[in-house]
């Protein structure tokens, strides 16, 4: 993700405080910033540093307010500083967070996830989404005694040597046992499985296809069923990476509507509404393997994030979050669709509406998308031009409509510029 | 770490609530618990679940109070719920934790670490100690274009496939480029370096030797200097794993007193007094490589843990933490030494006093150690029988003396039983 040029007003500038912090950051942080939150991957004018968040709104360090559609790239599903969730976290923090063993929240949360997820008989908790996907791969290998992992070309499953998108610092051996298929392409999946032969440990697959800069795709039922059948035939683990999608499509697991249940699922992001937590859940057949591997972390048993997660799951259930997010997402999608037609612009909105993805047709380098997003930003709406976005329970119809007023202007700008 | 038998009173029992939670945990968590905080690795009677923590004291779920010498296995360096640190964390949480980018705390904390550590020109933050050691290895490989990592046999550097102590779920390729040496053994280090030839990326070495169940060893000055020279000769990175030792021996880096500076250091545990945070720090020569690798995490930019870390570093500096912990540790070591002699028992206390390590001589399976620790536990002092312990700023002379009263009884018990 390198800096991109955008067609925006020459007046689009980051704020004074943001610029000052970037200057300081450049001295003491490699590249001034790293990872998926780098503003250098965003159109001009996007702030790098934030001072405050509340509900679905963010303020940058220069005090500019944004109606936000990224939700910290997923974690914030109930809205920033949700009073019930934060109160639960605070209560636990006041008792004890990082102790010589877990609090009772650990057991309660494992029970809660097992209760929510039909596929799950047990849960284990970590801190990063990458911890969860890595643990799932280890469990699959420990349980099968096999090595090959099938995964979709272009899918993101984390940022350690076996899966990070860049090859810097990665050795060939880190990926020696990965075999790639095309998402939703049964033939390529079967070819990959044949290539694994009798060394197939797992098929690792995202809840839906959400590759950077590509149209999103929900899984085809036939593809999902074939993945399940291939794993059954070989005794391999079907692992769903729910890190990005989890809890927005369904509280029972994203493939539940397809009647396909995974052996293992990897969770993070939204499960504690922004508190650092990840989880692997699994079925009975994989319990022993999960017990056999050795994984741990200094802060994994911290009770505060677990208390936040318990409260998050309650809030999501009480508010029927997936259905609510679906309604808000549909309202946004319908509005954008009508606006684009009105402005004579061709856009493609793909995948589940709860994770909006808006790409312009005929837009190499996403220049139109960048113009669109930068224009919206100037009027206080924070969108992403080539990554899926996220909705939260804090987004109301009024917020969606307010955003649509702004996107209408942004479409005008695109129509005028291209 | 499997359950061990201990010579203790038959009346040593875990509490009713603890037993009930273990029963529930066994249904929904593989093995009922995982990782380094498993009570199954501890003598009989040790609780698994905790309800409260304050200063250097912990309460289990049955309300039993313990004077604690594990500090959550390192993270708690200023004492649980330190008012200044928790106030700083709360202030940041009330503004915003996990946002679309970092808060100003990110830059301030990087500046703070660069200011503290003579070797460091930059810092990057993560969540787990394993994130930091893994990132350091990636940076070393990216910077050198080479692959081999030299590390000490038996050393713990984290819990993912390339380094976890168990081989379950690990493939041979995960460790294809590791070469082992003996800590403090220059000849074995040189042999390992020769084996790496011109493919040497890094020497990864703990701040001191702290292997489970083994006597601790501070690094010899000659060994440290040789590690530095070998890296210089090959253009490789000298990486110090400060995850466990960091900030307890020195606020300037644990090898500073040896006049040996690393290229990269990995930090976690104590840097935010129990809030989930890790860091890699490095010198100018490695900035470009650090910028080239792609690492990230959903919660890495969370401001709350960074605010806690800034406050922690202030508290440690204001209280001259290493010297204070050194005084308390020496008081404990001297007291235990005198008591052991009085009881006619041979113990060995090794390594830095800030991380107390007490092993009985002639104690295969650490049965005496387990008897000692279980006896102390019954009188409310939480020790470890085969892992190093940790002191915090919350441990006062009075606490040390109170613990010594209890250890005196525990030594009697060992003397009587063996």
Interface residues (C-beta under 8 A of the other chain):
Chain A: X21 X24 X25 X27 X28 X29 X30 X31 X33 X34 X35 X36 X37 X39 X47 X48 X49 X50 X51 X52 X53 X54 X58 X61 X68 X70 X72 X73 X74 X75 X76 X80 X81 X86 X90 X93 X94 X95 X96 X97 X98 X99 X100 X101 X102 X103 X104 X106 X107 X110 X111 X113 X114 X121 X122 X123 X124 X126 X127 X128 X129 X130 X131 X134 X137 X138 X139 X140 X141 X142 X147 X159 X160 X161 X162 X164 X165 X166 X168 X169 X170 X171 X173 X174 X176 X177 X243 X268 X269 X274 X275 X276 X282 X287 X288 X289 X290 X291 X292 X293 X294 X295 X296 X297 X298 X299 X300 X301 X302 X305 X382
Chain B: X21 X24 X25 X27 X28 X29 X30 X31 X33 X34 X35 X36 X37 X39 X47 X48 X49 X50 X51 X52 X53 X54 X58 X61 X68 X70 X72 X73 X74 X75 X76 X80 X81 X86 X90 X93 X94 X95 X96 X97 X98 X99 X100 X101 X102 X103 X104 X106 X107 X110 X111 X113 X114 X121 X122 X123 X124 X126 X127 X128 X129 X130 X131 X134 X137 X138 X139 X140 X141 X142 X147 X159 X160 X161 X162 X164 X165 X166 X168 X169 X170 X171 X173 X174 X176 X177 X243 X268 X269 X274 X275 X276 X282 X287 X288 X289 X290 X291 X292 X293 X294 X295 X296 X297 X298 X299 X300 X301 X302 X305 X382
